[in-house]
Amino acid sequence: MWSRLLLLLLTCLPLLTPPPAVRASEPDNQIIWGRHHVPPYMIREGEWAGRGIFDLTLGVVTSHLPQYQHVDLAAPFPRVISEIRKGSHWCYIGALRTSEREAYAYFSLPTSIFLPLRVIVRRDRLAQFSHPQSLKSLLQNRQLVTSVMRDRSYSPTVDRLLAEYPARENYSEQIEAISMLLAGRIDYMIELPLLAFYQARLLGHADELAAVRTEEADEVVFNRVMCPRNAWGRQVIDQVNQVLLAERPTPAYRAMVERWHDPESTAEIRRLYDKVFLKTP
């Protein structure tokens, strides 16, 4: 009797779990935009919330794609990458295109500009770091501690160096690393000066950080919209590109890309904008 009862239960068990075809799926007309607090590029809180460079450029994109329901979702960058890897209907503005990421994501035309990365140190320790500084030598020096963001691409050169000489620590939010640097828990960061100085000021430590040029990594790189590498993601990226082709040459869009930069950096962005930025596929 017990064997017959067990057989009956096993026969009915599949009926207790809905088949994949009838499970809820993500609507094709919805885009979840992963957002995290990385001022002044993406500002999620405070007086200037929504006025970061990525916030503004994304606003242009979404305003021209009314056929979608755009959902902002606060999430650490590693979570965003994880969802896009899975093929979820998530996208992100501000990603660098790499060969590794192209295995699971599609990328738009450039949306904004990252000027060269620098070695960021506390100003009271500036004498310990020569100008320019060899990033390779820094990473080889195990007496000095740095931290890098999980799943972030910095630039082609920096990514290669980090693959060869991995950092001992990782973080998920930039504010964590800036706080550790100011507190002396790490010795230096590889970061954009605009981002590092802005966040230090928010933490009440204005002018306490300094930027040191590197010997190896003086690259300008471009940010893009990233969506999953599937039919849905390809369609979204194609539509995003149509918006960017129309909007990027306008004075209003140029002003968004320049926002928050100092006069010297703004001049460099203007030098690159028409000759390089608008012509990069």
C-alpha positions in Angstrom: 0.0 0.0 0.0 2.8 2.4 0.9 4.6 1.8 -2.4 1.4 2.6 -4.3 0.8 5.8 -2.3 4.4 6.9 -3.0 4.0 6.2 -6.7 0.8 8.3 -6.7 2.6 11.2 -5.0 5.5 11.1 -7.4 3.1 11.1 -10.3 1.2 14.2 -9.0 4.3 16.1 -7.9 4.9 17.9 -11.2 1.4 19.3 -11.1 2.3 21.1 -7.8 4.9 23.3 -9.6 3.8 25.4 -12.5 5.7 24.8 -15.7 8.2 27.5 -16.7 5.9 28.7 -19.5 3.2 29.8 -17.1 5.5 31.5 -14.5 5.5 35.3 -14.3 8.0 36.9 -16.7 9.4 40.4 -17.0 7.4 42.6 -19.2 9.1 43.6 -22.4 8.0 47.2 -22.1 9.8 47.7 -18.7 13.4 48.7 -18.2 14.9 48.5 -14.7 17.7 51.0 -14.4 20.2 50.0 -11.7 21.2 53.1 -9.9 23.7 53.6 -7.1 25.1 56.6 -5.2 28.3 57.7 -7.0 28.4 61.5 -7.0 28.8 63.6 -9.0 28.1 61.1 -11.7 25.0 59.5 -10.1 23.6 61.4 -7.2 20.9 59.6 -5.3 20.5 61.7 -2.2 21.0 65.2 -0.8 20.5 68.7 -2.3 21.7 67.7 -5.8 19.9 64.4 -6.1 19.2 63.6 -9.7 21.6 66.2 -11.0 24.6 63.9 -11.6 26.1 63.5 -15.1 24.7 60.0 -15.5 21.3 61.1 -14.0 20.9 63.9 -16.5 22.1 61.9 -19.6 19.8 59.0 -18.6 17.0 61.5 -18.3 17.4 62.5 -21.9 17.4 58.8 -23.0 14.3 57.8 -21.0 12.3 60.9 -22.1 12.7 59.8 -25.7 11.7 56.2 -25.0 8.0 56.6 -23.8 7.1 53.2 -25.0 8.9 51.8 -21.9 8.1 51.9 -18.2 11.3 53.1 -16.7 11.9 51.9 -13.1 14.8 53.3 -11.0 16.1 50.7 -8.6 18.8 51.5 -6.1 21.4 48.7 -6.2 25.2 48.3 -5.7 27.1 48.0 -9.0 27.9 44.2 -8.5 24.1 43.6 -8.3 23.5 45.5 -11.5 26.2 43.4 -13.3 24.7 40.2 -11.8 21.2 41.0 -13.2 22.5 41.9 -16.6 24.6 38.7 -16.7 21.4 36.7 -16.0 19.6 38.4 -18.9 17.2 40.3 -16.7 15.5 43.4 -18.1 18.0 45.6 -16.4 20.2 48.3 -18.0 22.8 50.7 -16.6 24.2 54.0 -17.8 27.8 54.7 -17.1 29.5 51.3 -18.0 32.7 50.9 -19.9 32.7 48.4 -22.8 35.1 45.5 -22.4 35.6 42.3 -24.3 34.7 40.3 -21.2 31.4 42.2 -20.7 30.5 41.9 -24.4 30.0 38.2 -23.7 26.9 39.0 -21.7 25.9 42.6 -22.6 25.2 44.9 -25.5 26.6 48.5 -25.3 25.3 51.8 -26.7 27.3 54.6 -28.3 29.2 56.6 -25.8 27.0 58.7 -23.4 29.7 60.7 -21.5 33.4 61.0 -20.9 35.8 59.8 -18.2 39.0 61.8 -18.1 42.2 59.9 -17.1 42.3 58.0 -13.8 44.7 59.1 -11.1 46.3 57.7 -8.0 44.4 59.4 -5.2 46.2 59.8 -1.8 45.8 61.8 1.3 47.4 65.2 0.9 49.5 64.8 4.0 51.1 61.7 2.4 51.7 63.2 -1.0 55.5 63.3 -0.5 55.5 59.5 -0.5 54.2 59.3 -4.1 56.3 60.6 -7.0 54.9 62.5 -10.0 54.1 60.7 -12.2 53.7 57.5 -10.3 54.2 54.0 -11.7 50.9 52.2 -11.1 52.6 48.9 -11.8 55.1 49.5 -9.0 52.4 50.6 -6.6 50.4 47.4 -7.2 53.6 45.3 -6.8 54.3 46.9 -3.5 52.6 44.7 -1.0 53.4 47.1 1.8 50.8 49.5 0.4 47.1 48.7 0.4 44.5 49.7 -2.1 40.9 48.6 -2.7 39.0 48.3 -6.0 35.3 48.1 -6.8 33.9 44.6 -7.5 33.2 44.0 -11.2 34.2 47.5 -12.2 36.2 48.2 -15.4 38.6 51.1 -14.9 40.3 51.4 -18.3 42.0 48.9 -20.6 45.5 49.6 -19.1 44.3 49.6 -15.5 42.3 46.5 -15.9 45.3 44.6 -17.3 47.5 45.7 -14.4 44.8 44.7 -11.8 44.5 41.3 -13.5 48.2 40.8 -13.1 48.5 42.4 -9.6 45.1 42.0 -7.9 44.2 44.4 -5.1 43.9 42.9 -1.6 40.6 44.5 -0.8 37.3 45.2 -2.7 34.4 47.5 -2.1 30.8 47.9 -3.5 30.3 51.6 -3.1 32.9 54.3 -3.7 32.0 56.2 -0.5 33.3 53.1 1.4 36.7 53.4 -0.2 36.9 57.2 0.1 36.2 56.8 3.8 38.8 54.1 4.2 41.4 56.3 2.4 40.7 59.3 4.6 40.9 57.2 7.7 44.2 55.7 6.7 42.9 52.2 6.3 44.1 52.0 2.7 47.1 53.9 1.3 45.8 55.0 -2.1 43.0 54.6 -4.6 42.8 54.4 -8.4 40.0 56.8 -9.1 38.7 59.8 -11.1 39.7 63.0 -9.3 36.3 64.5 -9.8 34.6 61.7 -8.0 37.2 61.4 -5.2 37.3 65.1 -4.4 33.5 65.5 -4.5 32.9 62.6 -2.2 35.6 63.8 0.2 34.0 67.1 0.4 30.6 65.5 1.2 32.3 63.7 4.0 33.6 67.0 5.4 37.2 66.5 4.3 37.5 69.0 1.4 41.1 69.5 0.1 42.4 66.6 2.1 43.0 64.4 -1.0 45.4 64.8 -3.9 45.7 63.3 -7.4 48.9 61.9 -8.8 49.4 61.2 -12.5 50.4 57.7 -13.5 53.0 56.6 -16.0 50.9 53.9 -17.6 47.2 54.9 -17.6 46.6 58.3 -19.1 43.5 57.1 -21.1 40.3 58.9 -21.8 37.4 56.4 -21.8 33.7 56.6 -22.6 30.7 55.6 -20.6 27.8 53.7 -22.3 24.4 52.2 -21.7 24.7 48.5 -21.0 21.8 46.0 -21.4 21.7 42.2 -21.4 23.0 40.3 -24.5 19.6 39.0 -25.7 17.0 40.1 -28.2 15.3 42.4 -25.7 18.7 44.1 -24.8 19.6 44.5 -28.5 16.3 46.2 -29.2 16.7 48.6 -26.3 20.3 49.5 -27.3 19.3 50.1 -30.9 16.6 52.6 -29.6 19.0 54.2 -27.2 21.5 54.8 -30.0 18.9 56.6 -32.1 18.3 59.0 -29.2 22.0 59.6 -28.7 22.7 60.3 -32.3 20.0 63.0 -32.3 20.8 64.5 -28.8 24.6 64.3 -28.2 25.4 67.2 -30.7 23.1 69.6 -29.0 24.3 72.3 -26.6 22.1 71.0 -23.8 23.6 67.5 -23.9 27.1 68.9 -24.1 26.5 70.9 -21.0 25.4 67.7 -19.1 28.7 65.9 -20.1 30.7 68.9 -18.9 28.8 69.4 -15.6 30.7 69.4 -12.3 34.1 69.6 -14.1 36.7 72.3 -13.4 37.6 74.7 -16.2 40.7 72.8 -17.2 38.8 69.5 -17.4 35.9 71.2 -19.3 38.4 72.5 -21.9 39.7 68.9 -22.4 36.2 67.6 -22.8 35.4 70.3 -25.4 38.6 69.4 -27.3 37.6 65.7 -27.5 33.8 66.1 -28.0 33.5 66.5 -31.7 36.7 64.9 -32.9 36.7 61.8 -30.7 33.5 61.4 -28.6 31.0 61.8 -31.3 32.9 59.7 -33.8 33.6 56.7 -31.5 31.3 53.8 -32.3 
